[in-house]
């Protein structure tokens, strides 16, 4: 755990001093952009993400390896689904990039059921490409806020597990995350279609 804390501290220091972006050849510094970041440990992630969803004005894009909702349940994933549905009712575009490339198994069944529930709530689902597992856990809100880390959207991950994620406010990094998710959707024969 000390190594993780050290690495996340280094990341936060880099982000606090200037924005950086992974461009495949090291990193490029965007010195003119102020970046805010916050480490989210365990259950704190859910609370901060819920605040972000509640405050979204234009768009929410989620990428989930595992999003496990259960009809009539009262857990954290259900609360998140309800928050996303409420955002849609406010006029926010909500898109979900989901791992649906497994040929069979519990993960495919769970994500397929959740995808159907998301679509019924007015949330567009973009399946990942059939030949690649999408293990990313990303959320981009209003093309400014980026959540990235280890949290799956399950009761275990959101409430019980030891997990670590980071909230970052950076339009540059948010755009890079959206470009990445767009490439995932295009490989899956879809497109995010965000402005």
Residue frames relative to the residue before (quaternion, step in Angstrom):
aa qw qx qy qz dx dy dz
X 1.0000 0.0000 0.0000 0.0000 0.00 0.00 0.00
X 0.6185 0.5574 -0.3581 0.4226 3.63 1.01 -0.71
X 0.6353 0.5230 -0.3296 0.4627 3.59 1.03 -0.76
X 0.6359 0.5216 -0.3228 0.4684 3.60 1.02 -0.81
X 0.6495 0.5064 -0.3134 0.4727 3.58 0.92 -0.90
X 0.6450 0.5180 -0.3221 0.4604 3.60 0.96 -0.85
X 0.6828 0.4878 -0.2936 0.4578 3.60 0.84 -0.97
X 0.6677 0.4813 -0.3072 0.4776 3.59 0.95 -0.81
X 0.6119 0.5361 -0.3517 0.4631 3.60 1.08 -0.64
X 0.6357 0.5123 -0.3251 0.4772 3.58 0.96 -0.84
X 0.6409 0.5214 -0.3189 0.4644 3.59 0.94 -0.87
X 0.6768 0.4921 -0.2922 0.4630 3.57 0.88 -0.92
X 0.6258 0.5181 -0.3425 0.4718 3.61 1.02 -0.71
X 0.6441 0.5102 -0.3209 0.4710 3.59 0.94 -0.83
X 0.6784 0.4904 -0.2896 0.4642 3.55 0.91 -0.90
X 0.6585 0.5158 -0.3136 0.4494 3.57 0.99 -0.78
X 0.7094 0.4589 -0.2701 0.4617 3.58 1.01 -0.74
X 0.7645 -0.1825 0.1193 0.6066 3.58 1.10 -0.60
X 0.5155 -0.6227 0.4783 0.3431 3.55 -1.19 0.49
X 0.0676 -0.7827 0.6146 0.0714 3.54 -1.10 0.61
X 0.1482 -0.7860 0.5938 0.0876 3.53 -1.21 0.45
X 0.4070 -0.6926 0.5381 0.2551 3.52 -0.97 0.87
X 0.0427 -0.8304 0.5553 -0.0141 3.56 -0.53 1.13
X 0.6474 -0.5270 0.3308 0.4402 3.58 1.15 0.34
X 0.7663 0.2487 -0.1494 0.5733 3.63 1.16 -0.45
X 0.7660 -0.2238 0.1406 0.5860 3.58 0.70 1.01
X 0.5038 -0.6289 0.4527 0.3816 3.55 -0.91 -0.81
X 0.3223 -0.7237 0.5819 0.1836 3.53 -1.19 0.69
X 0.3250 -0.7496 0.5451 0.1880 3.57 -0.95 0.83
X 0.1580 -0.7537 0.6342 0.0683 3.54 -0.96 0.99
X 0.1460 -0.8681 0.4694 0.0696 3.57 0.38 1.26
X 0.6666 0.5323 -0.3167 0.4149 3.62 1.08 -0.49
X 0.6767 0.4844 -0.3013 0.4655 3.56 1.17 -0.18
X 0.3273 -0.7217 0.5765 0.1991 3.55 -0.83 0.99
X 0.1204 -0.7908 0.5989 0.0374 3.55 -0.95 0.89
X 0.1350 -0.7460 0.6448 0.0970 3.52 -1.09 0.79
X 0.0073 0.7950 -0.6061 0.0237 3.55 -1.06 0.72
X 0.0508 -0.7869 0.6150 0.0002 3.50 -1.22 0.62
X 0.3692 -0.7123 0.5565 0.2157 3.56 -0.91 0.95
X 0.1280 -0.7925 0.5953 0.0337 3.57 -0.85 1.03
X 0.1058 -0.8160 0.5682 0.0044 3.53 -0.43 1.28
X 0.8748 0.0216 -0.0312 0.4830 3.52 -1.10 0.88
X 0.8640 -0.0837 0.0625 0.4926 3.63 -0.86 -0.96
X 0.5023 0.6628 -0.4213 0.3619 3.60 1.20 -0.37
X 0.5712 0.6070 -0.3718 0.4088 3.60 1.10 -0.70
X 0.6669 0.5158 -0.3099 0.4394 3.58 0.81 -0.99
X 0.6754 0.5074 -0.3015 0.4420 3.59 0.84 -0.96
X 0.6931 0.4631 -0.2836 0.4740 3.59 0.86 -0.94
X 0.6387 0.5115 -0.3312 0.4698 3.59 1.00 -0.73
X 0.6316 0.5233 -0.3337 0.4646 3.60 0.97 -0.78
X 0.6233 0.5254 -0.3330 0.4739 3.61 1.02 -0.76
X 0.6585 0.5145 -0.3019 0.4588 3.57 0.95 -0.89
X 0.6547 0.4995 -0.3073 0.4768 3.58 0.95 -0.86
X 0.6626 0.5095 -0.3070 0.4552 3.60 0.93 -0.88
X 0.7336 0.4167 -0.2317 0.4842 3.59 1.08 -0.67
X 0.4342 0.7141 -0.4609 0.2986 3.61 1.23 -0.10
X 0.2266 -0.7958 0.5530 0.0981 3.53 -1.01 0.91
X 0.8223 0.2425 -0.0952 0.5059 3.61 0.98 -0.79
X 0.8365 -0.0891 0.1565 0.5175 3.57 0.63 -1.11
X 0.0530 -0.7437 0.6654 0.0359 3.52 -1.21 0.74
X 0.0255 -0.7727 0.6343 -0.0002 3.57 -0.87 0.99
X 0.0917 -0.7978 0.5959 -0.0012 3.54 -0.73 1.15
X 0.0878 -0.7433 0.6589 0.0755 3.54 -1.11 0.74
X 0.0195 0.8273 -0.5565 0.0749 3.56 -0.55 1.17
X 0.3669 -0.6850 0.5837 0.2355 3.52 -0.99 0.87
X 0.7938 -0.0061 0.0324 0.6073 3.56 0.97 -0.88
X 0.0246 0.7599 -0.6457 0.0709 3.56 -0.73 1.16
X 0.0224 -0.8527 0.5187 -0.0587 3.53 -0.07 1.36
X 0.0408 0.7797 -0.6201 0.0769 3.55 -0.25 1.32
X 0.1522 -0.7687 0.6151 0.0871 3.54 -1.21 0.57
X 0.5135 -0.6521 0.4678 0.3037 3.56 -0.78 1.06
X 0.8550 0.1119 -0.1315 0.4891 3.58 -0.98 0.99
X 0.4768 0.6429 -0.4656 0.3775 3.62 1.17 0.32
X 0.3307 -0.7506 0.5397 0.1898 3.57 -1.26 0.34
X 0.4087 0.7461 -0.4454 0.2792 3.58 1.21 0.38
X 0.7582 -0.4045 0.2850 0.4246 3.52 -1.38 0.01
X 0.6481 0.5020 -0.3549 0.4494 3.67 0.87 -0.71
X 0.6256 0.5267 -0.3352 0.4678 3.60 1.06 -0.69
X 0.6355 0.5182 -0.3243 0.4716 3.57 1.01 -0.82
X 0.6455 0.5125 -0.3210 0.4665 3.57 1.02 -0.78
X 0.6317 0.5242 -0.3322 0.4645 3.59 0.95 -0.84
X 0.6622 0.4998 -0.3019 0.4696 3.60 0.95 -0.86
X 0.6397 0.5155 -0.3242 0.4689 3.59 1.02 -0.74
X 0.6490 0.5028 -0.3128 0.4777 3.58 1.00 -0.80
X 0.6440 0.5086 -0.3179 0.4750 3.60 1.00 -0.82
X 0.6376 0.5142 -0.3257 0.4722 3.61 1.03 -0.76
X 0.6176 0.5355 -0.3419 0.4636 3.60 1.06 -0.71
X 0.6251 0.5271 -0.3339 0.4690 3.59 0.99 -0.81
X 0.6612 0.5111 -0.3046 0.4569 3.59 0.93 -0.87
X 0.6520 0.4915 -0.3086 0.4879 3.61 1.20 -0.53
X 0.5988 -0.5845 0.3559 0.4160 3.59 1.26 -0.12
X 0.4661 0.6607 -0.4519 0.3768 3.59 1.26 0.25
X 0.3841 -0.6819 0.5682 0.2541 3.61 -1.00 0.83
X 0.0294 -0.7915 0.6105 -0.0051 3.57 -0.80 1.00
X 0.0352 -0.7880 0.6137 -0.0346 3.53 -0.85 1.10
X 0.1206 -0.7893 0.5990 0.0610 3.57 -1.06 0.74
X 0.1769 -0.7373 0.6454 0.0923 3.56 -0.82 1.07
X 0.0028 0.8502 -0.5228 0.0625 3.56 -0.48 1.18
X 0.5117 -0.6071 0.5218 0.3119 3.49 -1.25 0.62
X 0.1662 0.7780 -0.5833 0.1640 3.55 -0.40 1.30
X 0.4744 0.7118 -0.4119 0.3138 3.58 1.23 0.37
X 0.4764 0.6563 -0.4574 0.3649 3.60 1.22 -0.14
X 0.4674 -0.6933 0.4696 0.2836 3.60 -0.95 0.80
X 0.7853 -0.0979 0.0745 0.6067 3.57 1.10 -0.59
X 0.5160 0.6682 -0.4535 0.2857 3.54 -1.29 -0.04
X 0.7242 -0.4603 0.3160 0.4047 3.51 -1.37 0.23
X 0.6416 0.5356 -0.3380 0.4328 3.59 0.92 -0.86
X 0.6604 0.4962 -0.3085 0.4716 3.59 0.89 -0.90
X 0.6640 0.5022 -0.3097 0.4594 3.59 0.88 -0.90
X 0.6625 0.5097 -0.3033 0.4575 3.59 0.91 -0.93
X 0.7063 0.4554 -0.2707 0.4696 3.59 0.81 -1.00
X 0.6187 0.5364 -0.3487 0.4560 3.61 1.05 -0.67
X 0.6536 0.5022 -0.3130 0.4719 3.59 0.95 -0.85
X 0.6615 0.4877 -0.3047 0.4813 3.58 0.96 -0.87
X 0.6227 0.5441 -0.3458 0.4435 3.62 0.96 -0.80
X 0.6438 0.5126 -0.3200 0.4694 3.59 0.98 -0.80
X 0.6610 0.4973 -0.3043 0.4725 3.58 0.97 -0.83
X 0.6243 0.5283 -0.3336 0.4689 3.59 1.03 -0.76
X 0.6685 0.5015 -0.3017 0.4590 3.58 0.89 -0.93
X 0.6344 0.5218 -0.3321 0.4636 3.61 1.01 -0.75
X 0.6810 0.4682 -0.2787 0.4893 3.59 1.18 -0.57
X 0.5980 -0.5947 0.3544 0.4039 3.59 1.27 0.09
X 0.5175 0.6203 -0.4121 0.4213 3.58 1.28 0.33
X 0.3385 -0.7480 0.5344 0.2008 3.56 -0.76 1.04
X 0.2054 -0.7801 0.5849 0.0846 3.55 -0.89 1.02
X 0.1452 -0.7614 0.6291 0.0584 3.53 -0.93 1.01
X 0.2817 -0.7678 0.5450 0.1846 3.62 -0.51 1.10
X 0.4858 -0.6472 0.4954 0.3158 3.55 -1.11 0.64
X 0.6663 -0.4996 0.3472 0.4312 3.63 -1.20 0.25
X 0.5772 -0.6423 0.3999 0.3072 3.56 -1.05 0.80
X 0.7384 0.4346 -0.2400 0.4563 3.60 1.05 -0.62
X 0.7466 0.3402 -0.1968 0.5367 3.63 1.25 0.03
X 0.3735 -0.6972 0.5630 0.2395 3.57 -0.96 0.84
X 0.2161 -0.7536 0.6082 0.1248 3.57 -0.90 0.94
X 0.0794 -0.8373 0.5405 -0.0221 3.53 -0.24 1.35
X 0.4292 0.7279 -0.4421 0.3010 3.61 1.28 -0.02
X 0.1159 -0.7406 0.6566 0.0833 3.51 -1.26 0.63
X 0.1975 0.7835 -0.5461 0.2213 3.55 -0.10 1.37
X 0.0079 -0.7409 0.6696 0.0520 3.52 -1.25 0.53
X 0.0669 -0.7709 0.6329 0.0270 3.58 -0.94 0.94
X 0.0846 -0.8034 0.5894 0.0063 3.56 -0.77 1.09
X 0.8677 -0.0480 -0.0192 0.4944 3.54 -0.88 1.10
X 0.5688 -0.6435 0.3599 0.3645 3.56 1.11 0.77
X 0.6430 0.4996 -0.3215 0.4833 3.60 1.22 0.57
X 0.7723 0.3132 -0.1560 0.5302 3.57 0.92 -0.93
X 0.0798 -0.7872 0.6115 0.0111 3.54 -0.97 0.93
X 0.1097 -0.7417 0.6595 0.0536 3.54 -0.99 0.97
X 0.1160 0.7926 -0.5883 0.1109 3.58 -0.76 1.00
X 0.3933 0.7235 -0.5017 0.2650 3.56 -0.91 0.84
X 0.7606 -0.4257 0.2868 0.3976 3.52 -1.23 -0.53
X 0.5388 0.6752 -0.3933 0.3149 3.62 1.19 -0.37
X 0.2263 -0.6889 0.6741 0.1410 3.53 -0.95 1.00
X 0.4736 -0.6521 0.5011 0.3152 3.58 -1.25 0.24
X 0.3712 0.6838 -0.5157 0.3587 3.52 0.52 1.33
X 0.6407 -0.5124 0.3963 0.4122 3.56 -1.23 0.38
X 0.6449 0.5326 -0.3269 0.4400 3.59 0.93 -0.85
X 0.7184 0.4544 -0.2616 0.4571 3.58 0.76 -1.04
X 0.7255 0.4554 -0.2516 0.4504 3.58 0.92 -0.89
X 0.8026 0.3007 -0.1488 0.4931 3.59 1.08 -0.56
X 0.8294 0.2999 -0.1188 0.4561 3.60 0.82 -0.92
X 0.6771 0.5298 -0.3076 0.4078 3.61 0.88 -0.86
X 0.4303 -0.5850 0.5906 0.3518 3.50 -1.40 0.13
X 0.0953 0.7833 -0.5980 0.1408 3.56 -0.52 1.27
X 0.1199 -0.7794 0.6092 0.0838 3.58 -1.22 0.43
X 0.0695 0.7722 -0.6270 0.0759 3.54 -0.90 0.99
X 0.3033 -0.7365 0.5764 0.1829 3.55 -1.29 0.23
X 0.2283 -0.7069 0.6525 0.1497 3.54 -1.15 0.80
X 0.0220 -0.7921 0.6091 -0.0333 3.56 -0.87 1.02
X 0.1601 -0.7429 0.6373 0.1278 3.56 -0.99 0.80
X 0.3397 0.7017 -0.5452 0.3083 3.54 -0.39 1.33
X 0.3584 -0.7409 0.5226 0.2227 3.62 -0.48 1.10
X 0.6183 0.5525 -0.3499 0.4359 3.61 1.05 -0.72
X 0.7140 0.4286 -0.2635 0.4869 3.60 0.79 -0.98
X 0.6033 0.5469 -0.3588 0.4563 3.59 1.08 -0.67
X 0.6518 0.5058 -0.3172 0.4676 3.60 0.97 -0.82
X 0.6449 0.5129 -0.3279 0.4620 3.59 0.96 -0.81
X 0.6385 0.5098 -0.3264 0.4752 3.59 1.01 -0.78
X 0.6566 0.4990 -0.3148 0.4699 3.61 0.96 -0.82
X 0.6277 0.5211 -0.3386 0.4689 3.61 1.00 -0.75
X 0.6368 0.5218 -0.3185 0.4698 3.57 1.00 -0.83
X 0.6855 0.4749 -0.2881 0.4708 3.59 0.85 -0.96
X 0.6050 0.5433 -0.3490 0.4659 3.57 1.09 -0.65
X 0.6550 0.5005 -0.3182 0.4682 3.60 0.98 -0.80
X 0.6117 0.5347 -0.3456 0.4696 3.60 1.09 -0.69
X 0.6720 0.4919 -0.2981 0.4664 3.59 0.90 -0.92
X 0.6498 0.5170 -0.3288 0.4498 3.59 0.96 -0.82
X 0.6244 0.5154 -0.3397 0.4786 3.60 1.07 -0.69
X 0.6867 0.4384 -0.2560 0.5203 3.56 1.21 -0.59
X 0.5357 -0.6628 0.3700 0.3699 3.59 1.31 0.38
X 0.6181 0.4727 -0.3642 0.5117 3.58 1.04 0.78
X 0.2078 -0.7480 0.6101 0.1586 3.56 -1.30 -0.07
X 0.5393 -0.6405 0.4358 0.3302 3.58 -1.00 0.79
X 0.1568 -0.8242 0.5235 0.1485 3.59 1.07 -0.77
X 0.3531 0.6959 -0.5494 0.2988 3.56 0.87 0.88
X 0.5787 -0.6091 0.3965 0.3700 3.63 -1.05 0.60
